[in-house]
Structure formats: structure tokens, C-alpha cells
Amino acid sequence: MQKKTPPLASRYLFKLIANIASVPVYLIMEALLPRALGPAMYGNYSFATTVFLQMTGFLDMGTSTCFYNALSRRQHEFSLIAFYMRVSLLILAITMLVAGCLLYAPIGSLFLPQVPLWLAPLAAFCAFLTWFGRVLRSMNDATGATIQSELLRTAISLLCVGLLVFLFLSGLLNIITLFLQQYLMLAATALGFWYVTWRTYRTRDITLSFSLSPKTLRNYLHEFFTYSHPLFVQSLLSFLMLSLERWLLQWFNGSSEQGYFALSQKVSMACFLFVSAMTPLIMRELSIAWGSRDTQAMGRMINRFAPLLYIIAAYFSCFTLVEAQTLVGLFGGSEFTQAIVPVQIMALYPLHQAYGQLASSVFHATGRTRVLRNMTALECLYGLLLTWLLLAPNELWGLGQGATGLAIKTVGVQFITVNCYLWLAARFIPLTFWRNLAHQIISLALLLLIAFAAREVTLIFPHSDSFTLLRFLASGLLYTLVTLFFCLIFPQLMGMQRKDLKELLSRFLQTRH
């Protein structure tokens, strides 16, 4: 007998708890790696892994999203999983083949300038394991096994970060031991995800067979090709654009600037951890709603959750922007002082990352992948022009801004693209574009003002310079309390009406008795 899938709220709660638990894990990792590797090697590590992460994203070509949507609607089809495991093996083979080619110096020095070429296969395998883990995690979300999956991921992450701390304290943490630790963590997580999937299907009395008949194989090839072939151009353009901008940064500015940008990117990702818990679950619900052609439900979900996710991301982003100097000191130390401005700019990146994932989920769920392709082509055009303008030296008609320039480009282009997605989505599902745009601007301005005021107030305290961490924590506490006050007084900041807030509070109080 098939077990009932836990409600969306329960699955989000467990994903959120898992992400909250992963925040200290993530922060510890990112505080140790820059200090252990230094700006140059940290930049090399980030650049090499980013190139191969973009490559696996290109080879994916939207097939993992097609797999997720199809499995969400047809959870009984284990043959879907068997088919996609074949796709994954193909992606692994191509990734490692490309990495092997980069070991040839004339090729490797062109595509990985100033980077030790022996890093290529190490980074390639790490990138594949990262991508494959995401596929398996989404598979658990699609089958409703989110809770078990997130509990297991949290346990493995805590154990592996303990190993990382041990390596750092014992003086054994270097680029080789880092990759070994990453392999252990990613492989153990992938095996855990697979175990959760296996148990889920066994409890539903579904036969687990990896064999596919020629007819079934052809049907899946046709389904995935129909969904994903418009995304080939999008995937290719995204791969070229994201890889080229990091390559230009490496070519024009070197490994240290790459390290500064990598640190700013990692800090912004820490802000996004709380929001990323919700987006795949909402995407699943959007896919199911579209299966019933219920556009009204899709519109309600976007209008309900987009402002909430934005305000959560803005809460962390605004504080990070204002306290960037302290955070850079905690993460990277004195060697990374030039990363302060890039960190401040990239702190704004998670804001529209939340909106962007929701908006693009609408097009993925409805199969309107041609829109995604066309928007990516347009983004490449103005994105690469802006990248060249900000990164190239003066003699090549650029401003030579290094990591700061790439951060400006990344945040600016995302703001434009995401709001274009929202406007296009509003043309076929009932969501309020202008209200969402106004919410972005007003809530950002308010939270920035609160964060700045909290920082200035705590700087007045005696000896605040001598107790930087205590002042930082006091600023965060004051900022949090004032933000909560405004959210309770103006629930519209969270995309709620006052009646929604009262209902939420009453449910909470009922659970206390």
C-alpha cells in the first residue's frame, strides 16, 4: 500500500531544518578553506571546479529537470530512474574525458590559465559527484521522501565537517586532502540518497529493475528530447557565458582576484541556504498543478511564496552587505581584505536567485522551455558585453575592475533577467508582476536601513573595536528583533495579509498545547 506523501509544510520544515543545520557546516568549511589554501590556490580550486560544474550543467541540458517533473507526476515508474541512471553514466564519461584532454599542456593552459593542470581530473570528478547528488536529492523530493533524505544529508554533513576541522587543526589540510574529503562527503551523501529511494520503492511494493525494453527506451528518449532539445541552446549559452566570465577574470586578473570573487560567491551562497530549501518543493507542486491545468493554483503559489522567500533572502543579504568587513575577516582573514567590496555586492545575489528559481520553475513545469532558451540568448548578449567592459584592461576598452566588476555584472544581469521571467510568466498565469517588483524594492530598502542602523548603534558601545565578534552578534540580534517587529506590524513584507498571520500564530499556539 502506498504511503501518503507528507504535506508541503512538513517537507519544507525538514528541508529548512536540514539547511539550518548545514549553515554552520558550510560556514566552517568556508572559514577554513581560504585560510588553509590562500587566495591563489583557493582561486585555482574555485575556478577549476566551477568550470566543470558548468560543464555538467551543460551536459545536463535540462534533462534533470525533465526527470524531476516526470517523476513527480509518475512516481510509480522506476523505469524512469533506470533510464536516467544511464544518462548520468554518459555525463560522467564525457566529463572525465574532457578532464583527461586538459592534462595536455597546450590545451589545458588555454582553458585553465595559470592553474596547475593536474587539478583538472580532480575537479571534474568532484563536479560530477556534486551534480549527481543534486539529481538523487531531487529524486527523493519527487517521490515525497524529503524528510528521510534531509535527515541523512544533515548527519553526513556534520560528520564530514568534523573530518575537515581535524585536517585543518592537524595541519594536514591542503588541496589534495580537501578533494579527498569532498569525495568522501559527496559519495556518502549520494549513497544515502540512493538508499532512501530504494527503501521508498520497496515500501510501495514497486519492482526495482534497471532493465529497459527497446520500446521503453525509445519512448523515454523521445520524451526527454522533446522537453530538453530547446534547452540545448540555453545550456550551451549558459555554459559558455558562465565559464567565459570566470575565464576572463582568470586571464585578465589572475588567481588572487579569482579567490576574492570565489569568497564573495560562497558568502552569498550561505545567505541562500535558507531559501533553497523551499524552491524544489514548490517546483514539484507547480508541476502537479500544471498536470491538472490549474493555472489559478500556480498563480496563488507564486504570489504567496515569492515575497516570503525574497524577504528571507533579504534578511540575510542586507546584514551581510552591511557587515561585510567583519565577515571577510572571519572567513578569509587579512589576506582577503580586497574581497570586502565584492562580498558586499554579491550579498545581493540571493535576493533574485529566489525569485529566479520560482519564475523559471513556471516555465519548466509547463514545458515552455523555448522561453528559457530565448531569454538565455538575450542574457548572453548583454551579459558578456558587460563582463568585457568591467573586466578588460583600459587598453582593451575595459575598466579592469576584477572581482568587483564581475560581482557588479552578476547581480545586475540577474536583476534584469529575473524580472523579465516574472513579466513573461504573468502573461499566462495569474500573478501580480508590479506588486512583486514593488515588494522587491521597498523591502530591500527597509532591511538595508535597519541593518545599517543596527551596525551604527553597536559601534557606539565602548571598546567595540576590541570585541568585534561580540559587537557583530549584538548587531545581528538588534537587527533581527527590529526586522521581526516590522514583519509583525506589516505582514505584507512576507507576502501575507493580517488574517494569514493570525491564522499562522493560532496554529502555532495550538501545537503548544
SULPEKA-V634371 format. One record per pair of residues at least 24 apart in sequence whose ideal C-beta (glycine too) atoms are under 6 Angstrom apart, sorted by the first residue. I is the first residue (numbers start at 1). J is the second residue. D is the distance in Angstrom with one decimal. If there is no record, write none. Layout:
i=I j=J d=D
i=I j=J d=D
This chain:
i=2 j=204 d=5.0
i=5 j=144 d=3.4
i=8 j=281 d=6.0
i=11 j=146 d=4.1
i=11 j=281 d=5.5
i=12 j=278 d=5.4
i=12 j=281 d=5.6
i=14 j=147 d=4.5
i=14 j=150 d=4.8
i=15 j=150 d=5.4
i=15 j=277 d=3.7
i=16 j=277 d=4.6
i=18 j=150 d=3.6
i=18 j=153 d=5.8
i=18 j=154 d=4.7
i=19 j=273 d=4.7
i=19 j=274 d=5.9
i=19 j=277 d=4.5
i=21 j=154 d=4.6
i=22 j=157 d=5.4
i=23 j=273 d=5.6
i=25 j=157 d=4.8
i=25 j=161 d=4.4
i=26 j=270 d=5.6
i=28 j=161 d=5.4
i=30 j=266 d=4.7
i=30 j=331 d=5.8
i=31 j=331 d=5.2
i=32 j=168 d=4.8
i=34 j=263 d=5.9
i=34 j=332 d=4.1
i=35 j=333 d=5.5
i=36 j=168 d=5.9
i=36 j=173 d=4.4
i=39 j=256 d=4.4
i=39 j=259 d=3.7
i=39 j=335 d=5.6
i=40 j=255 d=4.2
i=40 j=256 d=5.5
i=42 j=259 d=4.4
i=43 j=255 d=3.9
i=43 j=258 d=3.3
i=43 j=259 d=3.3
i=43 j=262 d=6.0
i=44 j=115 d=4.8
i=44 j=255 d=5.3
i=46 j=262 d=3.4
i=47 j=246 d=5.9
i=47 j=250 d=5.5
i=47 j=258 d=5.0
i=48 j=115 d=5.8
i=48 j=119 d=4.6
i=48 j=123 d=3.8
i=49 j=123 d=4.5
i=49 j=126 d=5.9
i=49 j=127 d=5.8
i=50 j=246 d=5.5
i=51 j=243 d=5.6
i=52 j=123 d=5.1
i=52 j=124 d=4.6
i=52 j=127 d=3.5
i=53 j=127 d=4.6
i=54 j=239 d=5.0
i=54 j=242 d=4.9
i=54 j=243 d=4.8
i=56 j=127 d=5.3
i=56 j=128 d=5.8
i=56 j=131 d=4.1
i=58 j=235 d=4.8
i=58 j=239 d=3.5
i=59 j=91 d=4.6
i=59 j=94 d=5.9
i=61 j=228 d=5.2
i=61 j=231 d=5.3
i=61 j=232 d=5.4
i=61 j=235 d=4.3
i=62 j=228 d=4.5
i=62 j=231 d=3.5
i=63 j=87 d=5.9
i=63 j=224 d=5.5
i=63 j=228 d=5.1
i=64 j=135 d=5.2
i=65 j=364 d=5.0
i=66 j=224 d=5.4
i=66 j=227 d=4.2
i=66 j=228 d=5.6
i=68 j=138 d=4.7
i=68 j=142 d=5.3
i=69 j=287 d=4.5
i=71 j=142 d=4.0
i=72 j=142 d=4.4
i=72 j=284 d=4.8
i=72 j=287 d=4.9
i=73 j=291 d=5.2
i=75 j=143 d=5.1
i=76 j=206 d=5.9
i=78 j=201 d=5.8
i=78 j=206 d=5.6
i=78 j=208 d=5.7
i=79 j=216 d=5.8
i=82 j=210 d=4.4
i=82 j=212 d=5.8
i=83 j=220 d=4.5
i=88 j=132 d=5.9
i=92 j=128 d=5.3
i=95 j=124 d=5.1
i=95 j=128 d=5.1
i=96 j=124 d=5.8
i=99 j=124 d=3.5
i=113 j=250 d=5.5
i=113 j=251 d=5.4
i=114 j=255 d=5.6
i=122 j=179 d=4.8
i=126 j=182 d=5.3
i=129 j=186 d=3.8
i=132 j=190 d=5.8
i=133 j=186 d=5.6
i=133 j=189 d=5.3
i=133 j=190 d=4.9
i=136 j=190 d=5.6
i=136 j=193 d=3.6
i=136 j=194 d=5.9
i=137 j=193 d=5.6
i=138 j=280 d=5.9
i=139 j=197 d=5.7
i=140 j=193 d=5.9
i=140 j=196 d=5.3
i=141 j=280 d=5.1
i=143 j=200 d=5.3
i=145 j=196 d=5.2
i=145 j=200 d=4.6
i=148 j=196 d=4.8
i=149 j=193 d=6.0
i=149 j=196 d=5.0
i=152 j=192 d=4.3
i=153 j=189 d=5.8
i=156 j=188 d=5.1
i=156 j=189 d=5.1
i=160 j=185 d=3.8
i=230 j=369 d=4.4
i=230 j=370 d=4.6
i=230 j=373 d=5.0
i=231 j=369 d=5.0
i=233 j=373 d=4.9
i=234 j=372 d=5.3
i=234 j=373 d=4.1
i=234 j=376 d=4.2
i=237 j=376 d=4.9
i=237 j=377 d=5.8
i=237 j=380 d=4.7
i=238 j=376 d=5.7
i=241 j=380 d=4.7
i=241 j=383 d=5.7
i=245 j=387 d=4.6
i=248 j=391 d=5.0
i=249 j=391 d=6.0
i=249 j=406 d=5.4
i=252 j=391 d=5.3
i=253 j=402 d=4.3
i=257 j=402 d=4.2
i=257 j=403 d=4.8
i=260 j=338 d=5.5
i=260 j=339 d=3.9
i=260 j=342 d=5.6
i=260 j=403 d=4.0
i=261 j=342 d=5.7
i=261 j=403 d=3.9
i=261 j=406 d=5.4
i=263 j=332 d=5.5
i=263 j=336 d=5.8
i=263 j=339 d=4.8
i=264 j=339 d=5.8
i=264 j=342 d=3.8
i=264 j=343 d=4.4
i=264 j=346 d=4.0
i=264 j=407 d=5.8
i=267 j=343 d=5.2
i=268 j=346 d=4.3
i=268 j=347 d=6.0
i=268 j=349 d=4.4
i=268 j=350 d=5.6
i=271 j=316 d=3.9
i=271 j=317 d=5.1
i=271 j=320 d=5.7
i=271 j=350 d=4.4
i=272 j=350 d=3.9
i=272 j=353 d=5.6
i=274 j=312 d=5.4
i=275 j=309 d=4.9
i=275 j=312 d=5.5
i=275 j=313 d=4.8
i=275 j=354 d=4.5
i=278 j=309 d=6.0
i=279 j=357 d=4.4
i=283 j=361 d=4.1
i=286 j=361 d=5.4
i=286 j=365 d=4.2
i=287 j=365 d=4.3
i=290 j=365 d=4.8
i=290 j=366 d=5.1
i=295 j=429 d=4.7
i=298 j=429 d=4.7
i=299 j=429 d=4.6
i=299 j=430 d=3.7
i=299 j=431 d=4.8
i=302 j=431 d=4.5
i=303 j=431 d=5.3
i=306 j=355 d=5.9
i=306 j=358 d=5.4
i=306 j=436 d=5.9
i=307 j=439 d=5.1
i=307 j=495 d=3.0
i=308 j=494 d=5.1
i=308 j=495 d=4.9
i=309 j=354 d=4.2
i=310 j=354 d=5.6
i=311 j=443 d=5.6
i=311 j=493 d=5.5
i=311 j=494 d=5.3
i=313 j=350 d=4.4
i=313 j=351 d=5.2
i=313 j=354 d=4.8
i=314 j=351 d=5.7
i=314 j=443 d=5.7
i=314 j=444 d=5.7
i=314 j=447 d=5.1
i=317 j=347 d=4.9
i=317 j=348 d=5.7
i=317 j=350 d=5.4
i=317 j=351 d=5.6
i=318 j=447 d=4.0
i=318 j=448 d=4.9
i=318 j=451 d=4.5
i=319 j=451 d=4.9
i=319 j=479 d=5.6
i=320 j=347 d=4.0
i=321 j=347 d=4.1
i=322 j=451 d=4.2
i=322 j=452 d=5.3
i=322 j=455 d=5.2
i=326 j=472 d=4.9
i=341 j=404 d=5.0
i=342 j=403 d=4.4
i=342 j=404 d=5.3
i=342 j=407 d=4.3
i=345 j=407 d=3.9
i=345 j=408 d=5.9
i=345 j=411 d=5.7
i=346 j=407 d=4.8
i=348 j=411 d=5.0
i=349 j=411 d=5.4
i=352 j=414 d=4.9
i=352 j=415 d=5.5
i=352 j=418 d=4.3
i=355 j=418 d=4.9
i=356 j=418 d=4.1
i=359 j=421 d=3.7
i=359 j=422 d=5.0
i=359 j=425 d=5.5
i=360 j=421 d=6.0
i=362 j=425 d=4.6
i=379 j=417 d=5.1
i=383 j=413 d=4.7
i=443 j=493 d=5.4
i=450 j=479 d=5.9
i=450 j=482 d=5.0
i=450 j=483 d=5.8
i=451 j=479 d=5.3
i=454 j=478 d=4.3
i=454 j=479 d=4.0
